[in-house]
Amino acid sequence: MKASTRNGTRKQNGSAAAKRGVAAVSAAIGIFDSGIGGLTVMREIMATLPHEHLIYLGDTGRYPYGTKSADTVRRYSIENAAFLADKGIKMLVVACNTSAAVALDVLSEQLEVPVIGVIEPGARAAVKRTRNRKVGVIGTEGTIASGAYTRALKRLDPQLELYTRACPLFVPLAEEGWVDNAVARGAAALYLTSLKRSGIDTLVLGCTHYPLLADVIAEVMGDKVRLVDSARTTAEAIRETLVRYGLLRRSGPGSASFFVTDTTDRFTKVAARFMGHPVESAVRIER
């Protein structure tokens, strides 16, 4: 029987600790994204949980997911999860909003470890922060079209007034490092001016690339709008989940390893922008 917890984490047939035993505490946390954006989530996990071992898979060979069909994204997500499960992980983090929107339930059914996505933690944080109950969500075309944030937010507070907007240009801008120039400001003004006029007081950054553009987004939205970084709220939810299942690693140095499905050179170059420090190497896997 599948169960759902208050952090949006799902499990199957009991706790992961019961299934994997005491040794599970020292196992790694698996993280996947369609490409590089999930590294903002990984960065927050490293800051929040410095003792944990982390394995990151970026499906760079099939990126982006945001413009692909739900069936295709589900298939890719299942394949990514299977790769990480073979590494003996104790938890799976779906650090891709598009995958979390359409594949979280099927992954939860197939894996015997806790599975957590980025949507539910972000939605919970938005509900806590809003004062006038007007919330905006920005994300990729796939994430916005899925309605996943709308459903998650309405489950938490049916009275919320929601405004959503796809901002596809934010992804290439973040990857190119164009986060503080006229092009970035122009794109932000184009996408966000109507959201600002709606009177929202909280804006969810519903894509893992978007935290890199937070300063420009905040500049357009103004001081009265609070930004919700799903990467940060997801890291906090991961910690709570590990504690609940008795899987938290409390001592010793953590480690990080990186896998990609395309060439590694561009990944390691761009990854430094997302992580805030150099990523020395990654391993390419064949699909």
Buried (B, 14 or more C-beta within 10 A) or exposed (E): EEEEBEBBBBBBEEBBBEBBEEEBBBBBBBBBBBBBBBBBBBBBBBEBBEEBBBBBBBBBBBBBBBEBEBEBBBBBBBBBBEBBBEBBBBBBBBBBBBBBBBBBBBBBEBBBBBBBBBBBBBBBBBBEBBEEBBBBBBBBBBBBBBEBBBEBBBEBBEEBEBBBBBBBBBBEBBBEBBBEEEBBBEBBEEBBEEBBEEEBBBBBBBBBBBBBBEEBBBBBBEEEBBBBBBBBBBBBBBBBBBEBBEBBBEEEEBEBBBBBBBEBEBBBBBBBBBBEEEBEEBEEEEE
